[in-house]
Amino acid sequence: DIQMTQSPSTLSASVGDRVTITCRASQSISNWLAWYQQKPEKAPKLLIYKASTLESGVPSRFSGSGSGTEFTLTISSLQPDDFATYYCQQYNSYSRTFGQGTKVEIK
Amino acid sequence: QVQLVESGGGLVKPGGSLRLSCAASGFTFSDYYMSWIRQAPGKGLEWVSYITSSGTTIYYADSVKGRFTISRDNAKNSLYLQMNSLRAEDTAVYYCARDRPLSRAFDYWGQGTLVTVSS
């Protein structure tokens, strides 16, 4: 099975900071990667799919990049609404796997 | 608008069974793959199972293989998860999610239903 490893697990940042979260796959997944944001007691929200395509309605301060085994989610200028937990997720023909999550906290 | 509403969660003893349902509306259900995803209290997301639009192809996570069964009724716009031989580690909020064609990302999620396995 493909394993997804996110780093860091927790990130402390201030409003206005540029934030980068990394996701590594245990084998190549081409660009079959999505990013989600989850707030407490809420269902996850899709931010980015196919590694770099912004979901409709998601602010442009969010961006994704990468292919193969290394991927990043970048928030260009952190806003108060962005403090949440972020997950990457891979797709292959027989499974989907999530990373363990990165919690973005207020510094 | 797209809506996914889960039901059927509750408290069950170890070894017991439970059947979750997900009622879909606002889109052509029979056109989409669907998945179940769970989240144990305070933990991350874990994909459980997916089913193709026609129901002919199904996959499971190793952690539930042989115990859980996913199914769908396209006439009723409904997705199901039959959970047998439940264990304490199956305690989680269970979400159904729509699997977007071509991107295979989960673009819509239900609100979740809590399953608690405890004696």
Boltz contact constraints between the chains, C-beta under 6 A:
constraints:
  - contact:
      token1: [A, 34]
      token2: [B, 105]
      max_distance: 6.0
  - contact:
      token1: [A, 43]
      token2: [B, 95]
      max_distance: 6.0
  - contact:
      token1: [A, 43]
      token2: [B, 109]
      max_distance: 6.0
  - contact:
      token1: [A, 46]
      token2: [B, 105]
      max_distance: 6.0
  - contact:
      token1: [A, 46]
      token2: [B, 107]
      max_distance: 6.0
  - contact:
      token1: [A, 49]
      token2: [B, 103]
      max_distance: 6.0
  - contact:
      token1: [A, 49]
      token2: [B, 105]
      max_distance: 6.0
  - contact:
      token1: [A, 50]
      token2: [B, 103]
      max_distance: 6.0
  - contact:
      token1: [A, 87]
      token2: [B, 45]
      max_distance: 6.0
  - contact:
      token1: [A, 91]
      token2: [B, 104]
      max_distance: 6.0
  - contact:
      token1: [A, 94]
      token2: [B, 59]
      max_distance: 6.0
  - contact:
      token1: [A, 95]
      token2: [B, 59]
      max_distance: 6.0
  - contact:
      token1: [A, 96]
      token2: [B, 47]
      max_distance: 6.0
  - contact:
      token1: [A, 98]
      token2: [B, 45]
      max_distance: 6.0
  - contact:
      token1: [A, 100]
      token2: [B, 44]
      max_distance: 6.0
  - contact:
      token1: [A, 101]
      token2: [B, 44]
      max_distance: 6.0
